């Protein structure tokens, strides 16, 4: 039992919650501009639990499909399925349990949310295969692990700002996952799988800047739509400074730290959105 419990925690990456945060912050941002979040416990519960379950099931299906690849990569060879700590059958059982948890969560939502979530669920299952034949799997990740439309369906607030925020989160995900890809670039090259750093080569950092710029422009546009005060601009400047810091980390051969720094980007985004929507605008 201890083996299975340890394997479950590791397989779902619950001991490494950065991925949960990077789904949670965009989901909270979408909710903050849609409803009075503090007074809506049901939505908050669905968002928090959904972020945990979706990230976990994404990790499980990724490890099931990539168990042979992970065994060849120094950073991932100790993962439960790659190392043999858990069997593939046990991995599928955990996947099924997580899927049941997500299904149960759907009963707290509406039909529109269920339909949109089902589409994104198919994307999540397909994502681990993208790196085998698609040059830029990070682009597909930006489409897939992007909860904006799901949250706006949940809060019944799908509108033009939903599209703007979705595009911005898409660009942010591509940027930070490209930093993540830089940390595995040599292993990916040797194994023969694809990533944006391998595709973009020497243009990688410039394109990261481009996608980060799209993210900032989208947040600025959201501010214009909702007539935010100049305090919102302070938040955007803080995010810009964080992006500059990430660039410096990457130049010091620490792209994984640059990736993890995006947790603070999400915190800043949500803090200033909450401030504007509840106390200023």
N, C-alpha and C positions, 0 to 999 in steps of 0.2 A: 504493500500500500504506500509506503514511503517513497518507493521508486516511482510509482504512478503519479503520486502527488507532486513530487519534484519535477517529473517529466512534464506534467500538465502545466505547472507554473512556467517552466522554461519554454515549452512549446508555444504557449500563448504570449510569451514575453511579458508576463505580469511583473517580473523582476526588473524589467527595463521599460518603464511606462512612457518614455518619450513619444512613442507612436500613438499612444492613447491621447496624450496632450495635443498632438498635432492634428488629430481629428476633432477633439473636443473644442478647441478654440474657434475654428471656423464655424462649428455648429452653434456655439454660444453667440458668436457674432451675428449669425443669421437670425437667431431668436431675439437678440437684443433689439434689432431694428424692426422686429415684427410685432412684438407683444411686450407687455409689462412682465418681464420674466420672473422677478422675485415673487410675484403674487400667483404664479402659475406653476405649482409644484409638479403637476402631471407632465408638462412639457419638459421641465428641468430634469425630472427623473428619467424620461425617455431618452433625452440627449446624453446624459451621463452614462446610463447603462448601455445605450446604443453604441457610444464611442468605445466602451470597454469590449463589448461583445463583437462589434464589427472589426476592430483592430485584431482581436484575438483570433477570430475565424479566418481573417486574412493571413495571419501568420501561420496558422495550422495548414491551410490549403497550400500556401507557398512552400512549407517544409515537406509536405507530402509529395508535391510535384518535383521539388528540388533536392530530395534527399541524397541522390547520387552526386549531384553537383556540389552540394554543401560539404560532402565528405572530402572533397578535393581542395577546399578553400580553408586557409588557416583560421580565419575569423569565425567560420561557421561549422567547422568539422566536429565541434563538441555539442551541436544541437541534438536534441533527443533522438530524432529519427535518423540523422546522419551517423550518429555514434552507436546506434543500436540500443540506447537506453529504453526507448519505446519501440514497439513494432509498428509497421504501417497500419495493421488492423486496429491497434489501439489509437493511432492517429485519426483514423476515420471515425472511430467511436466518439472521440473528443469533438471532432468536426460536427457530428450529428447532434451531440448535446448542445453545442453552441448554437447550431441552427434552430433547435427547439427553443432555446432561450430567446433568440431573435424573433421567432414566430410568436412566442408568448407576448413579447413586447409590442408586436404589431397590433394586438388586440386593444391596446391603449391608444391607437391612432385612428385614422380615417381611411376610407377607400383610396383616395388619391395618394396618400402616403404609402400605402401597401403596394400600389401599382408601381410608383416611382422607385421604391425600395427594392422591389423584385428585379427591376431592370438593372439597378446598380449592383444587386447581388450577383447577377450573371457576370457583370464586369469583374467583380472581385474574384470569382472562380477562374475567369479567363486570364487575369493579370499575370500570374506566375509564368504563363506560357509565352507572354509577349517578348521576353528577353531572348527567346530562342530564334525568333524570326523578324522582329520589328526593331529597326535601328534605334528608336528612341522610346524605350519602355517607360521612361519617366513621364513622357507626354500622356501615355495611357493611364499612369498612376494619377496624374492631375485631373483626369476625367473621372476616375473611379473613386478615389478616396477624397471626395469633395461633397460634403453633406448639405450644401446650401439649398438645393432644390428639395431635398427630403424634409429639411426643417421648415422651409417656407410652405411646403404642402401640409405639414403637420399643424402649422399655425394658420393655415388657410390665407396666406398672404403672398402668393406667387404674383410678381409684377415685374416691371422693368428693372427695378433695383436688384431683384433676384439674379437677373442675367449679369448685371455689372459685377455683383459680388462673386458670383460663380466664376466668371472669367478671371477676376482678381485672385481668388483662391487657387484656381487652376495654375496660374502663372507662379504663384508662391510655392506650390507643391513641386512644380517642375524645377524651380530654382534650388530649393533645399534638398530635394532628392538627387539632384545632380551633384551636390557636395557629397552626399552619401555615396553616390556612385564613384566619385573620385577616390574614396578610401579603398575600393575593391578593384581599381582599374587594372592592376597587374594580373590579379587572379582571373578577372573576366576575360582579359586578352588571351591568357594561356588556355582557358577552358573553351573559349570561342563563343561566348554569349555577348549580347549587345547591351550598350548603355549610352546615354547622351555624351558622357565624356569621351568615349571611344569614337563616337560619331562626329562630335564637334572638334575634337583634338585641341589645337592651339586657340581656337575661338571659344572654348568652354567658358572661361571667366567672363568674357564679353557678353556671351549669351545669358549667363546667369544674371549679369547686371540688367540686361534687357527685360528678362522676365520679372526681376525684382521691381524694375521701373513700371511695368504694366500693373503689378500689384499695387504700388503706391498710387498710380493714376486712378485705379479703380476705387481705392479708398477715398481719394480726394473727390472723385465724382459722387460717391455715396454722400459725402459731406455736403456737396452742393445740392443734391436732391433733397436732403433733409434739412438744409439751411443751418448746418452746424456753425458754431462760433469759431473764432480764431484759435481757441484752445485745441480744437481738433488738429490744427496745423502743427501744434507742438508735438502731438502724438506722432504725426507723420515724420517729423524731424527726428524724433527718438528712434523710430523704426529705421530711418535712413542711416543713422549712426550705428545701429546694430548691424546693418548690412555691410557697412564699411569695416566694422570690427570682424565680421565673418570673412571678408576678403583677406584681411591681415592674417587671420588664423589659417586660412587655406594656403597662403603664401609661405607660412611656416610649416608646411606639410602636415597640417592638422585639420583636414577637411571634415573629419567626423565631429570635431568640436564645433566647427562652423555649422554643421547640420543641427546639432543639439541646441545651439544658440537660438534657433528659431522658436523654441519654447517661449523665450522672452518676447519675441516679436508678437506671438499670439496673445500673451498676457497684456502687452501694451495696447494692442488693437482692441481687445475686449474692454480693458479698463477705460479707455478714452471714449469708446462707443457707449458704454454704460453711463459714463459721466454726461455725455451730450444728450442721450435719449431720456435720462431720468432727472437731471439737475440743471441743464443749461438750455438745450434747444427748446 
